[in-house]
Amino acid sequence: MQASAEDGGLGMKDICQQNKAFLIKIGFQLVANPEKLWVRILRAKYGWTDVLPVELRRINTSRLWRGLSDVWEVVRDGICWHIRDGNGTDFWNDKWLDECNTLTSYTIGEASTNSAPVAAMVDDNGGWDWHRIEQWLPQDAMAKIAAIKPPRAPETIDHVLRSCPRARRGWEAVIRPSNIDAFLSLPFSEWLQIGLTSENRFGHGDALWVTRFSVFCWIIWKRRCNAIFGRDVLSDAEWVQSAIHFVQQIAESQSSNTATFVAYPAMKDQRGSAWKRSANLVADKLAALRRDKDLGEELLENPPMEILDLLHQDIHGVNS
């Protein structure tokens, strides 16, 4: 009956194969369209929690679900992934590198290829973490990986100031080791409030907690910006020492009861572009004074003579 009319049959389609094709189509819809109502109902009914379950077999299920279970391996084998932020795609066991194979098919030796998201294989600098990859894969597989841009999670202020491994290494220099995990796991608003008040529950118990916290936040933020624009040249140890030295300078200035003015090297680069000059005459003048210098942060116990008139105008509201 399935033979063509030319061959003496009726030309009927193979009902089993047609049913299998329909089930595969439904299975793909379950993966690709999680927002649809019927998909949400089926997922909730059968406890679908993973992005792509390994299997669908359950006890006491409907005929539809039993049929989907029978073709599920075909559905899984036919799915390729766009990695996006890398958190929903398994580095080793999902087909994201090419359409035919998972990375487990490329591994050499007895590779440790436990499930891990693609995002976990990105290093602190936003590149592929080759140290974790190269020992298990041949050169041709690594070349394919290198041709794909690593995923980057959306940057948040929380990640920049404390969740980033680079930021954490800085905080480890000023927080007691026994407190570092508790300090960095606080809700962000509470963490910021503790850092900007005298409630020092995590540091080393000195009176410079607020100053130290503020300086470290500022330098971590500045270093992240420099890294994005290709100007991050300090190692972790160097920027931590720079921050500690800066805190000491501020403490010495405060102990001598003198006014503190800080001129930053970035000012000379930003003069006339980062702010409205007419509304920031003091900052603009400081930038002009440092335009031809190439120094680090400079702590001034007294304001330069060139800005005294401008400061006097600010005090009396002139040009405001």
MOLIN-V94298 format. One record per residue. RES is the residue in one letter. PSI is psi in whole degrees, -180 to 180 (none if undefined). D_LAST is the distance of its C-alpha to the last C-alpha in Angstrom with 2 decimals. Layout:
RES	PSI	D_LAST
RES	PSI	D_LAST
This chain:
M	-28	92.67
Q	-13	89.60
A	154	91.31
S	161	90.51
A	-34	92.82
E	-28	94.01
D	9	95.20
G	6	96.94
G	-170	94.26
L	-7	92.07
G	22	88.74
M	145	87.18
K	157	84.07
D	108	84.18
I	-37	82.92
C	-45	82.10
Q	-36	79.95
Q	-42	78.26
N	-39	77.49
K	-40	76.13
A	-41	73.83
F	-41	72.50
L	-40	71.89
I	-40	70.01
K	-43	67.81
I	-41	67.09
G	-41	66.38
F	-39	63.80
Q	-37	62.11
L	-32	61.91
V	-44	59.96
A	-20	57.82
N	63	56.84
P	-14	56.07
E	-14	54.01
K	146	57.04
L	-49	58.58
W	-32	62.13
V	-44	60.92
R	-38	58.94
I	-49	62.07
L	-42	64.37
R	-45	62.01
A	-40	61.62
K	-39	65.35
Y	16	66.41
G	41	63.65
W	112	62.00
T	-26	59.02
D	161	58.87
V	-46	57.40
L	94	60.88
P	150	63.65
V	-38	66.51
E	163	69.02
L	1	69.26
R	130	72.59
R	170	72.68
I	141	75.47
N	61	76.47
T	171	74.34
S	168	74.78
R	-37	76.70
L	-47	73.50
W	-36	72.00
R	-39	75.26
G	-41	75.30
L	-37	71.74
S	-38	72.76
D	-31	75.63
V	6	73.45
W	-35	70.34
E	-37	71.16
V	-41	71.29
V	-48	67.90
R	-43	66.32
D	-24	67.94
G	2	66.63
I	131	62.94
C	154	60.46
W	141	56.90
H	121	53.46
I	-26	51.75
R	-117	48.16
D	-4	46.42
G	-3	49.78
N	-21	50.13
G	8	52.75
T	127	55.01
D	123	57.61
F	-43	57.50
W	-34	61.25
N	-4	62.86
D	153	61.02
K	89	61.51
W	-21	58.09
L	-43	59.05
D	177	61.73
E	-9	63.72
C	-32	66.94
N	150	66.40
T	167	64.42
L	-20	63.54
T	-24	66.37
S	-12	68.78
Y	-16	67.41
T	150	67.40
I	143	69.64
G	-165	71.47
E	79	71.04
A	142	67.35
S	90	65.25
T	48	63.83
N	158	62.94
S	131	60.58
A	135	56.99
P	154	54.10
V	-36	53.00
A	-27	49.51
A	-13	51.19
M	21	52.36
V	134	48.90
D	-178	47.68
D	-23	44.32
N	2	43.25
G	7	43.99
G	172	47.33
W	139	50.86
D	81	52.16
W	-26	55.19
H	-33	56.36
R	-13	57.24
I	-43	58.64
E	-24	60.58
Q	-15	63.33
W	-11	64.52
L	147	64.22
P	171	65.87
Q	-38	64.01
D	-37	64.40
A	-40	62.76
M	-32	59.85
A	-38	59.42
K	-41	59.05
I	-43	56.44
A	-25	54.51
A	-7	54.36
I	133	52.42
K	129	48.72
P	147	48.27
P	151	46.65
R	120	43.13
A	150	42.09
P	129	38.70
E	136	36.16
T	160	34.53
I	-34	32.07
D	-45	35.07
H	-42	37.19
V	-46	34.66
L	-22	33.94
R	-31	37.45
S	-29	40.17
C	135	40.24
P	-35	43.03
R	-42	40.76
A	-42	38.29
R	-42	41.26
R	-31	42.64
G	-45	39.43
W	-30	39.52
E	-20	43.20
A	-18	42.28
V	-4	40.40
I	139	42.16
R	137	45.68
P	-36	48.19
S	-14	49.65
N	-6	46.29
I	-42	44.84
D	-42	46.28
A	-39	45.22
F	-43	41.70
L	-10	41.22
S	1	42.96
L	151	40.76
P	141	38.90
F	-43	35.59
S	-39	33.43
E	-40	35.68
W	-43	35.65
L	-39	31.86
Q	-43	31.80
I	-39	34.48
G	-30	32.76
L	12	29.51
T	175	31.36
S	6	33.84
E	82	36.74
N	93	38.35
R	-9	41.54
F	-24	41.92
G	-157	40.82
H	16	42.74
G	14	41.85
D	175	39.53
A	1	36.27
L	18	34.17
W	-52	34.52
V	-44	30.91
T	-46	29.74
R	-45	32.61
F	-46	32.09
S	-44	28.40
V	-42	29.17
F	-41	32.13
C	-45	30.26
W	-45	27.60
I	-36	30.34
I	-44	32.54
W	-45	29.81
K	-41	29.01
R	-37	32.75
R	-43	33.30
C	-43	30.71
N	-38	32.35
A	-40	35.74
I	-39	34.82
F	15	33.64
G	25	36.61
R	13	35.00
D	101	36.50
V	-6	38.79
L	141	38.96
S	172	41.86
D	-47	41.59
A	-37	42.72
E	-43	40.31
W	-31	37.11
V	-45	38.29
Q	-37	38.95
S	-42	35.57
A	-44	33.91
I	-42	36.18
H	-39	35.50
F	-41	31.73
V	-41	32.19
Q	-39	34.39
Q	-43	31.83
I	-41	29.23
A	-42	31.97
E	-39	32.95
S	-41	29.45
Q	-37	29.13
S	-23	32.57
S	4	31.68
N	38	28.70
T	154	26.39
A	146	22.86
T	128	22.99
F	132	21.15
V	126	22.62
A	126	22.57
Y	144	24.14
P	-27	26.40
A	-22	25.00
M	-39	21.79
K	-26	23.83
D	-28	25.18
Q	-2	21.98
R	125	19.94
G	-4	18.50
S	-33	20.12
A	-14	19.01
W	165	15.24
K	113	12.87
R	-41	12.56
S	-23	9.58
A	-1	7.47
N	58	9.86
L	-35	10.71
V	-47	12.52
A	-40	14.58
D	-38	15.35
K	-41	16.54
L	-40	18.64
A	-41	20.10
A	-38	21.04
L	-31	22.72
R	6	24.78
R	-38	25.56
D	13	29.10
K	157	29.91
D	72	31.70
L	167	31.40
G	-163	31.06
E	135	28.44
E	123	27.77
L	122	26.94
L	124	25.41
E	-24	26.04
N	148	23.54
P	145	20.44
P	149	21.50
M	-32	21.26
E	-18	19.37
I	3	16.15
L	-44	16.42
D	-40	14.32
L	-40	11.44
L	-40	11.98
H	-40	12.20
Q	-39	8.84
D	-44	7.45
I	-39	10.00
H	9	9.14
G	17	5.48
V	138	5.46
N	17	3.81
S	none	0.00
